[in-house]
Amino acid sequence: MNASIAAPGAGREPGVVAAAVYADGKRLEDVDVDEAGAFAARPGHVVWIGLCEPSLELLARLQRQFDLHPLAIEDAGKAHQFPKLEQYGDGLFIVARTAQMENGRIAFGETHLFVGKGYVLSIRHGASSSYAQVRERCEAAPHGLSEGEDYIVYAILDFIVDNYFPVLATINAEVEEIEDHILAQAPEKADVDRLYALRRDLLRLGNAVAPLVDVCQRLEHTEVMPIDAAMRPHFRDVTDHILRVREQIATLREVLAFAFEASLMNGQMQQTYITRRLAAWAAILAVPTAIAGIYGMNFEHMPELKWRYGYFLVLGATAAICATLYWRFRRNGWL
């Protein structure tokens, strides 16, 4: 289990992080899973149960308490679900993807929400921050919590979306650092590999974020179970946050694409510079090689072969030609 996932509270059964009943925005008492259905049926009461990696047996007990649909229970028992909102009778089943940075990569988790009259069940799988602070925040705002299950769903979704921003901020800082490094000197293989990994992570994050827009819009426009009119602007606010996340993801992907192209261009320029230097030196060395090859053919009749100063003339001419070539290449920036 991920280190960021809080362990169940003392005295609670495995898988149950918190379970409480609320009325008029105030916490009344903790409840047992097998008694939760009776509290949820009371007028004006809301049961909020937080679960982490629950067992199938625990989910089956909750199914009996709140008359949950078997297909939704089957989805909630395993991760790797696509973000969605489904309605089963008078209840909703919502899937949202969570994200946080772990060892330099984006780690993904899932939150499954069962929402119905008088109850909210939140189930966490994989990498996810504990919703204990969400519960504390809600309990500190009795006016909002008095809206019941609508406010709880909003608080959880808002918390999930807000946790995307630190992930994007971390990636943005790293991308700027890599970009500055690439523009300052020749890219290294580690830089290119890291850029590729970040692009893949952003693509996965974008796929996780995009469906939440539809989920919040459906909640806002009450296409599913009725949402209190006072709560609709809250879901609109979550939608605005998701759209901001999508824009930041798109911007970061463009920056990564530019950095990736810049690394390739920088590498090609470095290769071109080395090739030109090698070609220049090859041209300079070709002069003494050609002259030595000509005079090494051992012909009997060759110019200046018997001349006393022929050797020095050849060396001088060779040095002069090489020096001229070096000066021209240096002037043109090849050396």
C-alpha positions as CSV (number, residue, x, y, z in Angstrom):
1,M,0.0,0.0,0.0
2,N,1.2,3.5,-0.8
3,A,2.8,5.4,2.0
4,S,0.5,8.4,1.5
5,I,-2.6,6.4,2.2
6,A,-3.6,6.7,5.8
7,A,-4.2,3.6,7.8
8,P,-7.6,2.9,9.3
9,G,-8.2,4.5,12.6
10,A,-7.6,2.7,15.9
11,G,-10.3,0.2,16.7
12,R,-11.8,0.2,13.2
13,E,-11.9,-2.9,11.0
14,P,-9.5,-3.1,8.1
15,G,-10.5,-1.1,5.1
16,V,-12.6,1.5,7.0
17,V,-10.8,4.8,7.5
18,A,-13.7,6.7,9.0
19,A,-17.5,6.3,9.3
20,A,-19.8,8.9,10.9
21,V,-23.3,10.2,10.7
22,Y,-24.2,13.9,10.3
23,A,-27.3,15.9,10.8
24,D,-27.8,19.7,10.2
25,G,-24.1,20.0,9.4
26,K,-22.9,18.5,12.7
27,R,-21.2,15.2,13.4
28,L,-23.4,13.1,15.7
29,E,-21.4,9.9,16.2
30,D,-19.3,7.2,14.6
31,V,-21.3,4.4,13.1
32,D,-20.6,0.7,12.5
33,V,-20.8,-0.5,8.9
34,D,-23.6,-2.9,9.7
35,E,-25.7,-0.1,11.3
36,A,-25.0,2.6,8.6
37,G,-28.1,1.8,6.5
38,A,-30.5,2.5,9.4
39,F,-28.9,5.9,10.1
40,A,-29.0,6.8,6.4
41,A,-32.7,6.1,6.3
42,R,-33.5,8.7,9.0
43,P,-34.7,12.0,7.6
44,G,-32.1,14.8,7.7
45,H,-29.2,12.3,8.4
46,V,-26.2,11.7,6.2
47,V,-23.8,8.8,6.6
48,W,-20.2,9.3,5.3
49,I,-18.0,6.3,5.2
50,G,-14.4,6.5,4.0
51,L,-12.8,3.3,2.8
52,C,-9.3,2.4,1.6
53,E,-8.6,-0.8,-0.4
54,P,-11.7,-2.5,1.0
55,S,-12.2,-6.3,0.8
56,L,-14.9,-7.9,-1.2
57,E,-16.6,-9.0,2.0
58,L,-16.7,-5.4,3.3
59,L,-18.2,-4.2,0.0
60,A,-20.8,-6.9,0.1
61,R,-21.9,-5.7,3.5
62,L,-22.1,-2.1,2.3
63,Q,-24.1,-3.3,-0.7
64,R,-26.7,-4.9,1.6
65,Q,-26.8,-1.8,3.8
66,F,-27.4,0.7,1.0
67,D,-28.9,-1.5,-1.7
68,L,-26.0,-0.8,-4.1
69,H,-26.1,-2.1,-7.6
70,P,-24.0,-5.3,-8.2
71,L,-22.3,-3.9,-11.3
72,A,-21.1,-0.8,-9.3
73,I,-19.9,-3.0,-6.5
74,E,-17.9,-5.1,-9.0
75,D,-16.3,-1.9,-10.4
76,A,-15.5,-0.6,-6.9
77,G,-13.7,-3.8,-5.9
78,K,-10.9,-3.3,-8.4
79,A,-9.0,-0.3,-9.7
80,H,-8.2,0.6,-13.4
81,Q,-11.6,2.1,-14.0
82,F,-12.1,4.9,-16.5
83,P,-13.4,8.1,-14.9
84,K,-17.1,8.2,-15.3
85,L,-20.5,8.9,-13.7
86,E,-23.2,6.2,-13.8
87,Q,-26.7,6.2,-12.3
88,Y,-28.2,3.1,-10.8
89,G,-31.8,3.8,-9.7
90,D,-31.7,6.6,-7.1
91,G,-27.9,6.3,-6.5
92,L,-24.8,7.5,-8.4
93,F,-21.5,5.8,-8.9
94,I,-18.6,8.2,-9.7
95,V,-15.1,7.2,-10.6
96,A,-12.3,9.8,-10.5
97,R,-8.5,9.4,-11.0
98,T,-6.1,10.8,-8.4
99,A,-2.5,11.8,-9.0
100,Q,0.6,12.7,-7.0
101,M,4.3,12.7,-7.5
102,E,6.3,9.7,-6.4
103,N,10.0,9.2,-7.1
104,G,9.9,11.8,-9.9
105,R,6.9,10.2,-11.8
106,I,3.2,10.7,-11.6
107,A,1.6,7.9,-9.6
108,F,-2.1,7.4,-10.3
109,G,-4.9,6.1,-8.1
110,E,-8.6,6.0,-8.1
111,T,-11.5,7.2,-6.0
112,H,-14.9,5.6,-6.3
113,L,-17.9,7.4,-4.8
114,F,-21.3,5.9,-4.1
115,V,-23.9,8.7,-3.6
116,G,-27.5,8.3,-2.6
117,K,-30.1,9.7,-0.4
118,G,-28.6,9.9,3.1
119,Y,-25.2,8.4,2.3
120,V,-21.8,8.9,0.7
121,L,-19.2,6.1,0.4
122,S,-15.7,7.1,-0.7
123,I,-13.3,4.3,-1.7
124,R,-9.6,4.9,-2.4
125,H,-7.4,2.7,-4.5
126,G,-3.7,3.2,-5.2
127,A,-1.8,6.6,-4.9
128,S,-4.1,9.1,-3.2
129,S,-3.9,11.5,-0.3
130,S,-6.1,10.8,2.7
131,Y,-9.5,12.4,2.7
132,A,-9.2,13.0,6.5
133,Q,-8.5,16.7,5.8
134,V,-11.5,16.9,3.6
135,R,-13.7,15.5,6.4
136,E,-12.1,18.0,8.9
137,R,-12.7,20.9,6.5
138,C,-16.3,19.9,6.0
139,E,-16.9,19.5,9.7
140,A,-15.4,22.9,10.3
141,A,-18.1,24.4,7.9
142,P,-21.5,23.2,9.3
143,H,-23.4,25.5,6.9
144,G,-22.0,23.8,3.9
145,L,-22.2,20.3,5.4
146,S,-25.8,20.9,6.1
147,E,-26.4,20.6,2.4
148,G,-25.8,16.9,2.9
149,E,-24.4,14.4,0.4
150,D,-24.2,17.1,-2.3
151,Y,-21.6,19.1,-0.4
152,I,-19.6,16.0,0.6
153,V,-19.3,15.0,-3.1
154,Y,-18.3,18.5,-4.1
155,A,-15.7,18.6,-1.4
156,I,-14.1,15.3,-2.4
157,L,-14.1,16.2,-6.1
158,D,-12.7,19.6,-5.4
159,F,-9.9,18.1,-3.3
160,I,-9.0,15.6,-6.1
161,V,-8.8,18.4,-8.7
162,D,-6.9,20.7,-6.4
163,N,-4.3,18.0,-5.9
164,Y,-3.5,18.1,-9.7
165,F,-2.0,21.6,-9.4
166,P,1.0,20.6,-7.2
167,V,1.8,17.8,-9.6
168,L,1.7,20.2,-12.6
169,A,3.8,22.8,-10.6
170,T,6.5,20.1,-9.9
171,I,6.6,19.1,-13.6
172,N,6.7,22.7,-14.8
173,A,9.7,23.4,-12.5
174,E,11.6,20.3,-13.8
175,V,10.8,21.1,-17.4
176,E,12.1,24.6,-17.1
177,E,15.3,23.3,-15.5
178,I,15.8,20.7,-18.3
179,E,15.0,23.3,-20.9
180,D,17.7,25.7,-19.6
181,H,20.2,22.8,-19.4
182,I,19.5,21.8,-23.0
183,L,19.8,25.3,-24.3
184,A,23.0,25.9,-22.4
185,Q,24.8,22.7,-23.6
186,A,24.5,19.6,-25.6
187,P,21.7,17.4,-24.4
188,E,22.4,14.2,-22.6
189,K,20.6,10.9,-23.1
190,A,19.2,11.2,-19.6
191,D,17.6,14.6,-20.4
192,V,15.9,13.2,-23.5
193,D,14.7,10.1,-21.7
194,R,13.3,12.3,-18.9
195,L,11.5,14.5,-21.4
196,Y,9.9,11.5,-23.0
197,A,8.8,10.1,-19.6
198,L,7.2,13.4,-18.7
199,R,5.3,13.6,-21.9
200,R,3.9,10.2,-21.3
201,D,2.9,11.1,-17.8
202,L,1.2,14.3,-19.0
203,L,-0.7,12.3,-21.6
204,R,-2.0,9.9,-18.9
205,L,-2.9,12.8,-16.6
206,G,-4.8,14.5,-19.4
207,N,-6.8,11.3,-20.1
208,A,-7.6,11.1,-16.3
209,V,-8.7,14.8,-16.1
210,A,-10.8,15.2,-19.3
211,P,-13.7,12.9,-18.3
212,L,-14.2,14.8,-15.0
213,V,-15.4,17.8,-17.0
214,D,-18.4,15.8,-18.2
215,V,-19.0,14.4,-14.7
216,C,-19.1,17.8,-13.0
217,Q,-21.2,19.3,-15.8
218,R,-23.8,16.5,-15.4
219,L,-23.9,17.1,-11.7
220,E,-24.2,20.8,-12.3
221,H,-27.1,20.6,-14.7
222,T,-28.8,17.8,-12.7
223,E,-29.0,15.4,-15.5
224,V,-28.8,12.7,-12.9
225,M,-30.1,12.7,-9.3
226,P,-31.4,16.2,-8.3
227,I,-28.7,18.5,-6.9
228,D,-29.7,21.3,-4.6
229,A,-29.7,24.6,-6.5
230,A,-27.4,26.2,-4.0
231,M,-24.8,23.5,-4.7
232,R,-24.7,23.9,-8.5
233,P,-22.3,26.8,-8.6
234,H,-19.9,24.7,-6.5
235,F,-19.8,22.0,-9.2
236,R,-19.4,24.8,-11.8
237,D,-16.3,26.0,-9.8
238,V,-14.9,22.4,-9.9
239,T,-15.4,22.4,-13.6
240,D,-13.5,25.7,-14.0
241,H,-10.6,24.2,-12.0
242,I,-10.6,21.1,-14.2
243,L,-10.5,23.3,-17.4
244,R,-7.6,25.2,-15.9
245,V,-5.8,21.9,-15.3
246,R,-6.4,20.9,-18.9
247,E,-5.0,24.2,-20.1
248,Q,-1.9,23.8,-18.0
249,I,-1.4,20.2,-19.3
250,A,-1.7,21.4,-22.9
251,T,0.7,24.2,-22.2
252,L,3.2,21.9,-20.5
253,R,3.0,19.4,-23.4
254,E,3.8,22.2,-25.9
255,V,6.7,23.2,-23.7
256,L,7.9,19.6,-23.6
257,A,7.5,19.3,-27.3
258,F,9.6,22.5,-27.8
259,A,12.3,21.2,-25.4
260,F,12.3,17.9,-27.1
261,E,12.7,19.5,-30.5
262,A,15.3,21.9,-29.1
263,S,17.3,18.9,-27.7
264,L,17.2,17.2,-31.1
265,M,18.3,20.4,-32.9
266,N,21.0,21.1,-30.4
267,G,22.3,17.5,-30.9
268,Q,22.2,17.9,-34.7
269,M,24.1,21.2,-34.4
270,Q,26.7,19.6,-32.2
271,Q,27.1,16.7,-34.7
272,T,27.3,19.2,-37.6
273,Y,30.0,21.2,-35.7
274,I,32.1,18.1,-35.0
275,T,31.7,16.9,-38.6
276,R,32.9,20.3,-39.9
277,R,35.9,20.2,-37.6
278,L,36.8,16.7,-38.8
279,A,36.3,17.6,-42.4
280,A,38.6,20.7,-42.0
281,W,41.3,18.7,-40.4
282,A,41.0,16.0,-43.0
283,A,41.4,18.6,-45.7
284,I,44.5,20.0,-44.0
285,L,46.1,16.6,-43.5
286,A,45.3,15.6,-47.0
287,V,47.9,18.0,-48.3
288,P,51.0,16.4,-46.7
289,T,49.5,13.0,-47.3
290,A,49.2,13.7,-51.0
291,I,52.6,15.2,-51.4
292,A,54.3,12.4,-49.4
293,G,52.4,9.9,-51.5
294,I,53.6,11.5,-54.8
295,Y,57.3,11.6,-53.7
296,G,57.0,8.1,-52.3
297,M,56.3,6.6,-55.7
298,N,60.1,6.1,-56.3
299,F,60.1,7.3,-59.9
300,E,63.6,7.9,-61.2
301,H,62.9,11.2,-62.9
302,M,61.0,13.6,-60.6
303,P,61.2,17.4,-60.3
304,E,63.7,18.6,-57.7
305,L,64.5,15.0,-56.8
306,K,68.3,15.6,-57.2
307,W,68.2,19.3,-56.1
308,R,70.0,20.2,-52.9
309,Y,67.2,22.3,-51.5
310,G,64.3,20.2,-52.9
311,Y,63.5,18.7,-49.5
312,F,63.2,22.0,-47.8
313,L,61.2,23.4,-50.6
314,V,58.7,20.6,-50.4
315,L,58.4,20.9,-46.6
316,G,58.0,24.7,-46.8
317,A,55.3,24.5,-49.5
318,T,53.5,21.8,-47.6
319,A,53.6,23.9,-44.4
320,A,52.4,27.1,-46.3
321,I,49.5,25.3,-47.9
322,C,48.4,23.7,-44.5
323,A,48.7,27.1,-42.8
324,T,46.6,28.8,-45.5
325,L,43.9,26.1,-45.2
326,Y,43.9,26.4,-41.4
327,W,43.5,30.2,-41.6
328,R,40.6,29.9,-44.0
329,F,38.8,27.3,-42.0
330,R,39.4,29.2,-38.8
331,R,38.0,32.4,-40.4
332,N,34.9,30.6,-41.6
333,G,34.3,29.0,-38.2
334,W,35.1,25.5,-39.1
335,L,37.9,25.3,-36.6
